[in-house]
Amino acid sequence: MRSTRKRRLLAATAVSATMVLALGACAGGGTETPGADARGDITIWYSNNESEIAWGKQMVEAWNADHPDEKVKAQEIPAGKSSEEVIGAAITAGNAPCLVFNTAPVAVPQFEKQGGLVDLGTFKDGVSYIEKRSGDTAAQYQNADGKYFQMPWKSNPVMIFYNKDLFTKAGLDPENPKLATYDEFLATARTLVKSGAAENAIHPSPTSEFFQSWFDFYPLYAAETGGTQLIEDGKSTFANKDGEAVAEFWKTLYDEGLAGKETYQGDSFADGQAAMSIVGPWAVSVYKDAVNWGAVPVPTSAGTPADETYTFSDAKNVGLFTACKNKATAWDVLKFATSEEQDGQLLELTGQMPLRTDLTGTYADYFKANPTYEQFGDQASRTVEVPSVSNAVAGWQAFRNAYSKAVIFGEGDIPTALSDAAKKIDALVAKE
Amino acid sequence: MSTVAERQPSSGSASLPDGGGRARRRRRLALGRNPIGLLLSAPYLIFVLAVFAYPLVFAVWMSFHDYFFAAPGAQVERPFVGLENFQEVLADPAVIRSFGNVGIFLLINVPLTVVLSLVLATGLNKVVRFRTFLRVSYFVPYVTASVAVVGVWLFLFSGNGLVNQLLGPLAPDPTWLINSAWAMPTIAFFVTWKQLGFFILLYLAALQNVSEELYEAAATDGAGKVRSFFSVTIPGVRPATVLVLLLATVTGANLFTEPYLLTGGGGPNGASASPVLLMYQRGIEQGSPDVAAAIGVILVIAVLILAWIQRKVAGGDES
């Protein structure tokens, strides 16, 4: 009797141990993701702007020419209020493509929670490929457990674009604009508006969408702090002197009527309604014939040298989705699309910066031939990404609400607003 | 013998307790007097069940669970959380404010819609020349996409817009859509103007059923045009008024496009945020459909209560 019980106990222990080991293997990586070794045709989505379509088409053509048994079918991301909503719906419906070359980092934690994304570390060379290509920057794209559910792809480091003609009209030196410190920036802004050269010195969108702070507060906060994310180690970082300095700077612009509080219908910078704008290198081709522009890094209170100034990356990455049947092909296509050659094509065709180390050195010929992009290439090495944390969108919305109230519309005091927003964000990040 | 008797066709008399009669009664109980009617109404019934009933029941279920959208096959836990989502929603000042905002909206929009559409429909009913042109003119905003019309209103109500230029020193500061006090009323005026054409059509149809003899009798009794309007027209179109009240309330409570586009996401400072806009933010953007469903359930209950009150006050039972 006793020996029978012992045998049962041993058998149960053996079965349990096998199950634990099997589960542990699944959680620990390797190639246990379903379909990780499968090869065949795949579908990918890319952005719907003209230059990225051109890049996508040539990339797919090049791949398909060499892989007749693993064809890539590509299409633009279906229309919706935003790409993130379309991708989220596709994940839920189970019809997401294999790869999306327009995955916003802020949405990645949510897609991961939905079970929609593949941990790229489950591919044998996954982590090493990402870290070799993107260097230290890659760390910003890890989740809280240090896993990569996104491939860092390209950034659009934002800078201050200024209209040289309007600066000249206001009696300012268009070749050496005084925009490095907050005091200089404010003095320049006052001159621009008082002279009548422009209705607004600068006009970032004043609306309440969660992402709008990426183009007013966040770039300046990244610069002021030397590259600190809004949330680090699960805690908000902005309720301090640095955050307050940035917020006070913007508040002064709004209070003095130097920045517009109303939504502008159209492009205020292209229309000459605003003399400055915060945009990335995608804007170079857009404003090429419309505005006689120059670009400088975003200001800081002390006037940080250009080659030390951080900014917001405005990156778009690539996600590999669990709905994909042929994941091995998808991973190979992903590596092909982010190879040195294809990154060069991306730079050439879109002007956007591949998230890879030594960008200006690797593509020295391109930057020599296109000097207007050189400062963006340099800036790309000092960028800050949105934090990859749970409830990221809700956190940014909480921040935007507080910022909008205290800074744009001047209600309440800034330290309290930032402190309250920080508490809300910390609670959201702590929530699963 | 008894078997034969059971198999005999029924004579049609309901009093006969034979098996055929029982079977027919059972069929009639199950399918009603006109089974073909059930067949004909089945497509719409299926539509209502699939498009309205199922989502509503599912939303109620979601609001009591820790729910989020997940990929098919993903192992996720969705535990029952009781009233937790409702507690979160009711403790959120932004949600409370959104219900207050939509209350302001309804207080302006619903009476304005009823009064304007009735007055304009009565006027249109009397007009002989340009009748078609005028009817089409009122209807055009209703059929035009909000996205297109919003651009025109942004132009009209911006700081340097036409409205402020006409008002001169009387223009509000900050201007309409970025003014906490004026943002929601401006949206209410916009929606009233946009939907007026549809409600005018409803009243025009109702006015065709008001007998001309009633007006003649009122005139014989010495009633002028204003008295006739209050004593004949308004009671004559009461069923339409109940319908207009109900539709204006339901569509108003579901306000989304206008705060999303006209005030850039419910600004300034949430002064024009509506419950449905928050449902979109929480459910779709922020990935918390459970919380969004809780807001939705509260909104449905609030609208049902409002509709019941309106029906009682406006005399819907008589219709």
Interface residues (C-beta under 8 A of the other chain):
Chain A: K81 E84 E85 G88 I91 T92 A93 G94 A96 Q110 K113 Q114 G115 G116 S205 P206 T207 S208 E209 F210 K261 E262 T263 Q265 T322 A323 N391 V393 A394 Q397 N401 S404 K405 I408 F409 E411
Chain B: F68 F69 A70 A71 P72 G73 A74 Q75 V76 A94 G151 L154 F155 S158 G159 P174 T175 L177 I178 S180 T263 G264 G265 G266 G267 P268 N269 G270 Q281 R282 I284 E285 Q286 G287 S288
